[in-house]
Amino acid sequence: MELTPTTQKYILHWGEMGTRWGVNRTVAQIHALLFLANDPLTAEDIADTLTVARSNVSNSLKELQSWGLVRVSHVMGDRRDHFVALQDVWEIFRVILEERKRREIDPTLTVLRECAIDGERDAALAPATLERMGEVLAFMEMLGSTYNDYKNLPPATMLRFLKMGGKMARFLSPDDKDALS
C-alpha cells in the first residue's frame, strides 16, 4: 500500500498517541494503517508498508485481534490471511473502553474490595487510611456502574449526551454536593 503524506502523518501520529496510551507504537501504527486501508491487507503488505519486521507485525496483529479491533478476512484466490480493522468510530471507542475496563478497572476493583474487607480486620490500619481506600473504591465502583449504564446506548444518543456536556455542567451547579456523591 502506498502511503500519501497525509496517511503517513496520520499513522505516525497514531503510533505516538498509542505510546502515550500505553500501547506499543507498532501496534498503534498497524491499527491506523488497517483503519485507513480501503482493502484487507496481508501481514506482508503491512510489514512492507510500515517497514517493520514481519515477526513484529504478527505479534501486533495478535494483540489487535485480542482487543477485538482487527479481524482476519479471506480473499478469493489467496490462501493468506488478510486483516481488516473495525471501521465504525463508535464501535472502536466502545471496544477499547470495554477492554480497558476488563483489563484495568475490573482487576483494580477486585483488589480494592479485598482491601476494604481486609482493612476492617487490620487493627494496625489507621481509620483515615481505611476511609481514603473506601473513597477510591466508591469512586471506581461509580465509574464502573456509569460505564455499564452507558455502554449499550446507540451512538446517536451518546453523541447527543456528549454534546450536552457543558449544558449539564451548568445545570448541575458546583454547589450541588449530591451531584458529587
N, C-alpha and C positions, 0 to 999 in steps of 0.2 A: 504494500500500500504506500503510495506516495503521499507525504505529508506536506500540506501547504504551510506557509509561515504561521498562519493563524492556528491551524490544528496543532502544529508543533508547539507553539506558545501555550495553548490550552493544556496539552498533555504534560509539558514540563511543569507548568504551574500546579496541575492536579497532583503531580508527584511531590512537589514541595509541600502542598497542603496536606497530603497524606502523611508525610513525616511529622507534621505538627499535630496531627490527629492520632499519632501512634501507629500508623500503618506504614509498612515498608514502601519505599519510594517506587520500586519496580512494580509492586502490586497495584499501587495507585495509578501509575502510568499505563499499565495494561488495561486497567478498568476504564480509564479515559479513552484509550485507543479503541477498545471494543464498543464503548458507548457512542463514539463518533463514527465508527465504521458503518458503511451502508450495506455491507455484506458480511457473512460469517468469515472469520479468519482462522487459519491453522496456527498451531504453535510456531511453526517455522516462519509463517508470514509475520507473526508478532515479533519473533526474535530478530528477523531481518529488518523490520521497520524501525524497531527501537534500538537496534544494535546492542542487544543483551544476550547473554548465554542462554542456549536452549534449555539447560537444566534449571536456570533461574525462572524462565518462562513457565516451565512445567510446575514448579513449586508454587509460583504466584497464581497460576490458574487453579490449582487445587485449593489454595486459600480463598480465592474469589468464589469458587464453587461452594466451599463450606459456608460462606456467608450468604449464599443464595443470590449473588449478584451476577453470576455468569453461569451459562449452561452450555452443554455440548449440543451441537447441531450437526446433522449429516447432510452432505451434498451429493446428489445423484451422480454416480460415476466416480466418486472419490472416496476411498476407504479410510482416509484420515479423519480424525476428529476436527471439527470446526467449532469455533466458540462465538457466542453472542452474549451481549450484556443486556440486562433489563433496560428498556428504553423509556419507561414512564418515570418521570422525576419523582412523583409522589410515591410510587411503589419502591423506588430506590431508597427514598427517605424512610419509608416505613420499615423496610427490610433492615437497614442499618440501625435504626432505633431499636428494633426488636432484638437484633443480635447483640448490640451493645448492652441492652438491658439483661439479656440472658447471660452474657459473658462477664459483665462487670457489676451491675446493680444487684442481681439476684444472689450471687455469692456473698456480696458485701452485706446484704440484708440477713442472710443466714448467720454470718459471724456476729453481726450486731445484735441479733436476737439471742444468740448464745451468750454474748457478753452481758446482756440485760439480765438473763437468768442467773448466770454465774455471779454477776455483781451484787445481786440481792443476798447471796450467801457469803460474799467476800467481806469479812469483818475489817480487813485492812484497807479497803477501798473507801476513800472519803466520799461522803454523801454528795458533795458538789461535783465530784468526778462522775459518779453514777448518774447524776442529773444531766450533765453535759452529754454523756453517752446516750441517755434516753432521748435527748433533744435531737441528736443526729439520727437515731433510729426512727423517731417520729417523722422527721423531715424526709428521710429516704423512703419510708412507707407511704407518705403522702405523694411523693414523686411517682412511685410505682403504681399507686392507685389512680392517680391522674392519667398516667400513660394508658392504663387499662381502660379508663373511661373514653379516651380519645382515639385509641389506635385503630378502631374499625369505622371511624367516621368517613363518609365519602370525601374525596378530595375537594369537591366544591364547597362542602360545609367547612372543612378545615381552612380553606382559603378565606372564606368569609370570616371565620373566627380569628385568623391571623391578622387580617386587615382591620379588625375591631380593636386590636391591642391597645393603642393609645386611648381610644374612647373608653375601654374598660378600665384602664388605669385611672382616668379622670373620674369615672363613675364611682370607683372604689377609692374613696379619699384616703390619704395617708393616715388620717386619724382613726380609720376603721380597724381597730385591733382584731376583730373577729375575722377579717379577711386574711390575716396572717396566721391564724390558729388552725 
